[in-house]
Amino acid sequence: MLRRTGWAWVAVRVVGLLGALTALYVAVGFGFALGGSGWWAAAGLLGVVTPVGAALASMAMAERRWPVLPVLLAGVALLVVCPEVAHARLRDHGARVTVTVVESSCEPGRAKCAPHYRVRRPDGSELPRPLSPPGGARHAPGDRVEVVEDPGGVLAPRRVSDLTDDAGERHVLRWSAGALVLLVVAAGLTGEPRRRRLVADGPRGW
């Protein structure tokens, strides 16, 4: 049986936290890419909780407060660019097609109109998800727009002009993810000696 103060428990904690954070950040990135205020609200809420949870969990593993600020900063930086995961899926696996705007509508319950467009392929079939350009870009019925669609129909289509390959975002994604991994591992490693002392001698001050 694994001991709570053993190095095996350190590995379990670190791997478990990193696995949970990976799943959460991927969920946030795809949530922003799905389109619609409901998905954006859910992704935004999850995006606030995730870096805060990462910081608190790292603090608990380290038995010190030092991980809170660096983990929070790395987590927020990763949060800003995590939609790049979904955008990369569209860039790498999406199908480029010129669609025709059929109908426009506004997101219900919002004071400012966030337009959504039903669009149709050249063969007359309609895309399963509406087009929601960033910044509320306007299109009229009959306009032809070049988009990239997800073959699986999961992600909302995006205009080709909005789906640029941003090398800066990819660098931030790599560096922030790498920093977060190193900080979590460091928190697990530095916390184990203190945890053993606490078990042997009782709690001490922070």
C-alpha positions in Angstrom: 0.0 0.0 0.0 1.3 3.5 -0.9 2.3 5.7 2.0 1.0 9.2 2.0 4.5 10.5 2.8 6.3 8.3 0.2 7.8 9.4 -3.1 5.2 7.2 -4.8 2.5 9.5 -3.4 4.4 12.4 -4.8 4.2 10.9 -8.3 0.5 10.2 -7.9 -0.2 13.8 -6.8 1.9 15.4 -9.5 0.6 13.1 -12.4 -3.0 13.4 -11.1 -2.8 17.2 -11.0 -1.2 17.5 -14.4 -3.7 15.2 -15.9 -6.6 17.2 -14.5 -5.1 20.5 -15.6 -4.6 19.1 -19.1 -8.2 18.0 -19.4 -9.5 21.3 -18.0 -7.4 23.5 -20.3 -8.4 21.5 -23.3 -12.0 21.8 -22.3 -11.7 25.6 -21.9 -10.0 25.9 -25.3 -12.6 23.9 -27.1 -15.4 25.6 -25.1 -14.3 29.0 -26.5 -14.1 27.5 -30.0 -17.6 25.9 -30.0 -19.4 29.2 -30.4 -22.4 30.6 -28.6 -22.7 32.6 -25.4 -23.6 29.5 -23.4 -20.3 27.7 -24.3 -18.3 30.9 -23.8 -19.8 31.5 -20.4 -19.1 27.9 -19.3 -15.5 28.1 -20.7 -15.0 31.5 -19.0 -16.1 30.2 -15.6 -14.0 27.1 -16.0 -11.1 29.3 -17.1 -11.3 31.3 -13.9 -11.5 28.2 -11.7 -8.6 26.3 -13.3 -5.6 28.5 -12.7 -6.8 29.3 -9.1 -7.3 25.6 -8.5 -3.8 24.8 -9.9 -2.3 27.4 -7.6 -4.1 26.1 -4.5 -3.3 22.5 -5.3 0.4 23.3 -5.8 0.5 25.1 -2.5 -1.0 22.1 -0.8 1.6 19.8 -2.4 4.5 22.1 -1.5 3.3 22.6 2.1 4.4 26.2 1.4 2.8 29.3 -0.2 5.6 30.0 -2.7 3.9 28.2 -5.7 0.8 30.4 -5.6 2.0 33.4 -7.6 4.1 31.7 -10.2 1.6 28.9 -10.8 -1.2 31.5 -11.1 0.8 33.6 -13.6 1.7 30.5 -15.7 -1.9 29.3 -15.5 -3.4 32.6 -16.6 -0.9 32.9 -19.5 -1.9 29.4 -20.6 -5.6 30.3 -20.3 -5.2 33.2 -22.7 -3.8 31.0 -25.5 -5.4 27.7 -24.8 -8.1 28.3 -27.6 -5.1 27.8 -29.9 -5.5 24.1 -29.4 -8.9 24.2 -31.1 -7.7 26.6 -33.7 -4.8 24.3 -34.5 -7.3 21.4 -35.0 -9.2 23.5 -37.6 -6.1 24.6 -39.3 -4.6 21.1 -39.5 -7.8 19.0 -40.1 -10.5 21.4 -41.2 -11.9 21.7 -44.7 -11.8 25.1 -46.5 -15.0 25.9 -48.3 -16.7 29.1 -49.7 -20.1 29.4 -48.1 -23.1 31.6 -48.7 -24.8 33.4 -45.8 -28.4 32.3 -45.6 -29.7 34.1 -42.5 -28.4 36.2 -39.7 -29.6 36.3 -36.1 -28.5 37.8 -32.8 -27.5 36.0 -29.6 -30.7 36.1 -27.4 -30.5 37.9 -24.1 -27.7 40.2 -25.0 -28.0 44.0 -25.2 -25.5 44.2 -28.0 -26.1 42.0 -31.0 -23.6 39.2 -31.4 -24.4 38.0 -34.9 -24.6 34.3 -35.9 -25.0 33.3 -39.5 -26.5 30.2 -41.0 -24.3 29.4 -44.0 -24.7 27.0 -46.9 -22.1 25.1 -48.9 -21.9 25.3 -52.7 -23.8 22.0 -52.9 -26.7 23.5 -51.0 -26.2 21.7 -47.7 -26.1 23.8 -44.5 -23.2 23.7 -42.0 -24.3 22.1 -38.8 -23.0 25.0 -36.7 -23.5 28.7 -37.3 -20.7 31.1 -38.2 -19.9 33.6 -35.4 -17.2 35.9 -36.5 -15.1 37.5 -33.7 -15.7 41.2 -33.0 -19.3 41.0 -34.3 -18.3 41.2 -38.0 -21.3 41.8 -40.2 -22.4 39.9 -43.2 -25.6 40.1 -45.2 -27.7 37.3 -46.6 -26.2 36.3 -50.0 -22.6 37.2 -49.0 -20.0 34.6 -49.9 -17.5 33.9 -47.1 -14.4 31.6 -47.2 -14.4 29.5 -44.0 -12.7 26.5 -42.5 -15.2 23.9 -41.1 -14.6 21.0 -38.7 -15.3 17.8 -40.6 -16.8 16.3 -37.4 -19.1 19.2 -37.0 -18.0 19.8 -33.4 -16.3 23.1 -33.7 -18.0 26.2 -35.1 -16.6 27.2 -38.5 -14.2 30.2 -38.6 -13.4 32.6 -41.4 -10.1 31.9 -43.1 -9.0 35.5 -42.3 -9.6 34.8 -38.6 -7.7 31.6 -38.5 -4.1 32.8 -38.8 -1.2 30.7 -37.7 0.0 32.8 -34.9 3.5 31.7 -34.0 3.5 34.0 -31.0 0.5 32.3 -29.5 2.1 28.9 -30.1 5.3 30.0 -28.3 3.3 31.3 -25.3 1.4 28.1 -25.3 4.5 26.0 -25.1 6.4 28.1 -22.6 3.4 28.6 -20.2 2.6 24.9 -20.4 6.2 23.9 -19.8 6.5 26.4 -16.9 3.3 25.1 -15.3 4.5 21.5 -15.5 7.9 22.4 -14.0 6.3 24.3 -11.2 3.9 21.5 -10.3 6.7 19.0 -10.3 8.8 21.3 -8.1 5.9 21.8 -5.7 5.6 18.0 -5.3 9.3 17.4 -4.8 9.9 20.3 -2.3 6.8 19.4 -0.3 7.8 15.8 0.4 10.6 16.5 2.9 8.5 19.0 4.8 5.6 16.6 4.8 7.8 13.9 6.4 8.9 16.4 9.0 5.4 17.4 9.8 4.4 13.8 10.2 7.4 13.2 12.5 7.4 16.4 14.5 4.0 17.9 14.1 3.0 21.1 12.2 5.2 24.1 12.1 4.8 27.7 10.9 4.6 28.6 7.2 
